[in-house]
């Protein structure tokens, strides 16, 4: 492939396009793990080559449990991507994480089931460390950007990833709150795991859209999630504009060596 792509951007609920890219072209990929959610829009932004992929497809045709996360991440790997910034809509499990806030996840609790969560399931065993699942240098760049822009944000967040597509019961929501989790969503797992296995730096940008269902008188709906995301998507776009040019070409963090010592 002629174009060497520097950074991947994954669009979540309410983030379906990348009109900010210049000289862009659509690239359709097929690989060992099947078809990604959509074609990759590859173009230039602030001197970097960027590949954008809507996680659920342009028409939001794929529910979280239907997304082919392996194909999505493998496609970025085929493009030569070394860093991924992933936009996500999340619910809040704490009063202080308010709708419209950004949260920069540093830990997760996996409550999914049946999702293909590894590239190493045929003839080779690997045990990747997820002690620190996100790329800390990339997180720090994003956090610094949000701080400079004056965007209300939370520098740490523990994310409960549920299977979906349904939302939680009140009992489940209260259980997750008792675990001291901060936010809840449906897409971080296995996306972040697969990025680590592919030795790609990965950092999510989570937009809080609702209070899940633990808050008295509040029942979350997909309509509410999309509405709040659309009202606040400008914050994510401003953040990307702020940070992309500041991402260094060379990686010095542990992500590129994530699989050293992980294979049997």
C-alpha positions as CSV (number, residue, x, y, z in Angstrom):
1,X,0.0,0.0,0.0
2,X,1.4,3.4,-1.0
3,X,0.1,5.5,1.8
4,X,1.8,5.0,5.2
5,X,-0.9,5.9,7.7
6,X,0.3,7.4,11.0
7,X,-2.9,7.5,13.2
8,X,-6.2,5.7,13.2
9,X,-9.4,7.3,14.5
10,X,-12.4,5.1,15.4
11,X,-15.7,6.9,15.3
12,X,-18.4,5.7,17.8
13,X,-22.1,6.5,18.3
14,X,-22.8,9.9,16.8
15,X,-19.3,10.1,15.2
16,X,-19.7,8.7,11.7
17,X,-17.7,10.9,9.4
18,X,-14.3,12.6,9.1
19,X,-14.9,15.6,7.0
20,X,-11.8,17.2,8.5
21,X,-9.6,15.0,6.3
22,X,-8.0,16.5,3.2
23,X,-7.1,14.7,0.0
24,X,-9.0,11.7,1.3
25,X,-9.8,8.4,-0.4
26,X,-11.8,5.3,0.7
27,X,-9.9,2.1,1.1
28,X,-11.8,-1.2,1.4
29,X,-9.9,-4.0,3.1
30,X,-10.5,-7.7,3.5
31,X,-8.3,-9.9,5.6
32,X,-7.9,-13.1,7.5
33,X,-10.6,-12.0,10.0
34,X,-13.2,-10.9,7.5
35,X,-14.6,-7.5,6.7
36,X,-14.2,-4.4,8.8
37,X,-17.3,-2.4,9.7
38,X,-16.9,-0.1,6.7
39,X,-14.2,1.2,4.3
40,X,-11.4,3.3,5.8
41,X,-11.3,7.0,4.9
42,X,-7.7,7.8,4.6
43,X,-6.5,11.4,4.2
44,X,-4.3,14.2,5.6
45,X,-4.8,16.3,8.6
46,X,-2.3,18.6,10.2
47,X,0.6,17.0,8.3
48,X,-0.4,13.5,9.4
49,X,-1.9,10.7,7.4
50,X,-5.1,9.6,9.2
51,X,-7.3,6.6,8.7
52,X,-10.9,7.0,10.0
53,X,-13.3,4.0,10.5
54,X,-16.9,4.3,11.9
55,X,-17.0,1.4,14.4
56,X,-20.6,0.6,13.7
57,X,-20.6,1.4,10.0
58,X,-21.7,4.7,8.4
59,X,-25.4,3.9,9.0
60,X,-24.8,2.5,12.5
61,X,-25.9,-0.9,11.1
62,X,-23.9,-2.9,13.6
63,X,-24.7,-3.3,17.3
64,X,-21.8,-3.5,19.7
65,X,-21.9,-7.3,20.0
66,X,-22.0,-7.6,16.1
67,X,-18.9,-5.5,15.4
68,X,-16.0,-7.5,13.9
69,X,-13.4,-5.9,16.2
70,X,-10.7,-8.2,14.9
71,X,-11.2,-7.1,11.3
72,X,-11.4,-3.5,12.4
73,X,-8.1,-3.5,14.2
74,X,-6.4,-5.8,11.7
75,X,-7.4,-3.3,9.0
76,X,-5.6,-0.5,10.8
77,X,-2.6,-2.9,11.2
78,X,-2.6,-3.5,7.4
79,X,-2.6,0.3,6.9
80,X,0.5,0.6,9.1
81,X,-1.2,2.5,11.9
82,X,0.8,2.7,15.1
83,X,-1.7,4.7,17.2
84,X,-5.5,4.7,17.5
85,X,-7.7,7.3,19.1
86,X,-11.2,5.8,19.7
87,X,-14.3,7.9,20.3
88,X,-17.0,6.3,22.5
89,X,-20.3,7.1,24.0
90,X,-20.6,6.1,27.7
91,X,-23.0,6.2,30.5
92,X,-22.0,7.7,33.9
93,X,-22.0,5.6,37.1
94,X,-21.1,8.6,39.3
95,X,-22.8,12.0,39.9
96,X,-19.6,13.9,39.1
97,X,-19.2,12.3,35.6
98,X,-21.8,14.5,33.9
99,X,-23.4,14.3,30.4
100,X,-21.2,16.3,28.1
101,X,-18.0,15.6,30.0
102,X,-15.1,13.8,28.4
103,X,-13.5,10.9,30.3
104,X,-10.1,9.3,29.6
105,X,-10.4,5.7,30.5
106,X,-7.3,4.1,32.1
107,X,-8.9,0.8,33.3
108,X,-11.8,-1.5,32.4
109,X,-13.9,-4.3,33.8
110,X,-15.0,-6.8,31.1
111,X,-18.6,-8.0,31.3
112,X,-18.9,-9.1,27.7
113,X,-19.3,-12.7,26.5
114,X,-18.8,-14.6,23.3
115,X,-16.8,-11.9,21.5
116,X,-13.7,-12.8,19.5
117,X,-11.1,-11.2,21.7
118,X,-7.7,-12.4,20.5
119,X,-5.7,-12.8,17.3
120,X,-4.0,-15.8,18.8
121,X,-6.5,-18.6,18.6
122,X,-5.1,-20.8,15.9
123,X,-1.9,-22.8,16.7
124,X,-0.2,-20.1,18.8
125,X,-1.0,-19.2,22.4
126,X,-0.4,-15.6,23.7
127,X,-1.1,-14.0,27.0
128,X,-0.9,-10.2,26.6
129,X,-0.6,-8.1,29.8
130,X,-3.6,-5.8,30.3
131,X,-2.4,-4.5,33.6
132,X,-2.3,-1.0,32.0
133,X,-4.6,-1.5,29.0
134,X,-4.3,2.0,27.5
135,X,-1.3,3.8,26.0
136,X,-0.2,6.2,28.8
137,X,1.8,8.6,26.6
138,X,-1.1,8.9,24.2
139,X,-3.5,9.4,27.1
140,X,-1.3,12.2,28.4
141,X,-1.4,14.0,25.1
142,X,-5.2,13.8,25.0
143,X,-5.5,14.9,28.6
144,X,-3.2,17.8,28.0
145,X,-5.2,18.9,24.9
146,X,-8.5,18.8,26.8
147,X,-6.9,20.9,29.6
148,X,-5.6,23.5,27.2
149,X,-9.0,23.7,25.5
150,X,-10.8,24.1,28.8
151,X,-13.0,21.1,28.1
152,X,-14.5,19.5,31.2
153,X,-12.9,16.2,31.5
154,X,-11.9,13.4,33.9
155,X,-8.3,12.2,33.7
156,X,-9.0,8.7,34.9
157,X,-12.0,6.4,34.6
158,X,-12.7,2.8,35.1
159,X,-15.0,1.6,32.3
160,X,-17.4,-1.4,32.7
161,X,-17.9,-2.9,29.3
162,X,-21.2,-4.8,29.0
163,X,-22.3,-7.1,26.2
164,X,-25.3,-5.1,25.0
165,X,-27.2,-4.3,22.9
166,X,-29.5,-3.8,25.9
167,X,-28.9,-1.3,28.6
168,X,-28.4,-2.3,32.2
169,X,-31.0,-3.2,34.8
170,X,-31.1,-1.0,37.9
171,X,-29.6,-3.8,39.9
172,X,-26.7,-4.2,37.5
173,X,-26.1,-0.5,37.5
174,X,-26.0,-0.4,41.3
175,X,-23.6,-3.4,41.3
176,X,-21.2,-1.6,39.0
177,X,-21.4,1.4,41.2
178,X,-20.5,-0.7,44.2
179,X,-17.4,-1.8,42.3
180,X,-16.4,1.9,42.2
181,X,-16.5,1.9,38.4
182,X,-17.0,5.3,36.8
183,X,-18.5,4.8,33.4
184,X,-20.2,2.1,31.4
185,X,-20.3,1.3,27.7
186,X,-20.3,-1.6,25.2
187,X,-17.3,-1.3,22.9
188,X,-14.0,-0.9,24.7
189,X,-13.6,-4.7,24.9
190,X,-12.2,-6.4,22.9
191,X,-11.2,-3.4,20.9
192,X,-8.5,-2.3,23.3
193,X,-7.2,-5.8,23.8
194,X,-6.8,-6.4,20.1
195,X,-5.0,-3.1,19.7
196,X,-2.5,-4.2,22.4
197,X,-2.1,-7.6,20.7
198,X,-1.4,-5.8,17.4
199,X,1.2,-3.6,19.2
200,X,-0.8,-0.5,18.4
201,X,-1.0,2.4,20.9
202,X,-4.6,2.8,21.9
203,X,-6.4,5.5,23.9
204,X,-10.2,6.1,24.1
205,X,-12.0,9.4,24.3
206,X,-15.2,8.7,26.1
207,X,-18.1,11.2,25.9
208,X,-20.5,10.9,28.8
209,X,-24.1,11.0,27.4
210,X,-26.3,9.8,30.3
211,X,-26.6,8.6,33.9
212,X,-27.3,5.0,33.0
213,X,-30.3,3.9,35.2
214,X,-29.1,4.1,38.8
215,X,-30.1,7.8,39.1
216,X,-33.7,8.1,40.3
217,X,-36.1,9.1,37.6
218,X,-33.6,8.5,34.8
219,X,-33.9,5.8,32.2
220,X,-31.3,5.8,29.4
221,X,-32.4,5.5,25.8
222,X,-30.4,5.3,22.5
223,X,-32.1,8.5,21.3
224,X,-30.7,10.3,24.3
225,X,-27.2,8.9,23.7
226,X,-27.2,10.0,20.1
227,X,-28.7,13.4,20.9
228,X,-26.1,14.3,23.6
229,X,-23.3,12.9,21.5
230,X,-24.3,15.0,18.5
231,X,-24.6,18.1,20.7
232,X,-21.1,17.6,22.0
233,X,-19.2,16.0,19.2
234,X,-17.5,19.3,18.5
235,X,-15.5,18.8,21.7
236,X,-14.0,15.6,20.3
237,X,-13.2,17.3,16.9
238,X,-11.6,20.2,18.7
239,X,-9.5,17.9,20.8
240,X,-8.3,16.0,17.7
241,X,-7.4,19.3,16.1
242,X,-5.4,20.2,19.2
243,X,-3.5,16.9,19.7
244,X,-2.9,15.3,16.3
245,X,0.0,17.6,15.3
246,X,1.6,17.0,18.8
247,X,1.7,13.2,18.5
248,X,5.4,12.4,17.9
249,X,6.5,10.2,14.9
250,X,8.5,7.9,17.1
251,X,7.1,5.7,19.8
252,X,9.1,5.1,23.0
253,X,6.4,3.5,25.0
254,X,5.8,-0.2,25.8
255,X,2.9,-0.6,23.4
256,X,5.2,-1.5,20.4
257,X,6.8,-4.2,22.5
258,X,3.5,-5.4,24.1
259,X,3.9,-9.0,22.8
260,X,7.4,-9.5,24.0
261,X,7.4,-12.5,26.3
262,X,3.6,-13.0,25.8
263,X,3.7,-16.0,23.4
264,X,4.3,-19.6,24.5
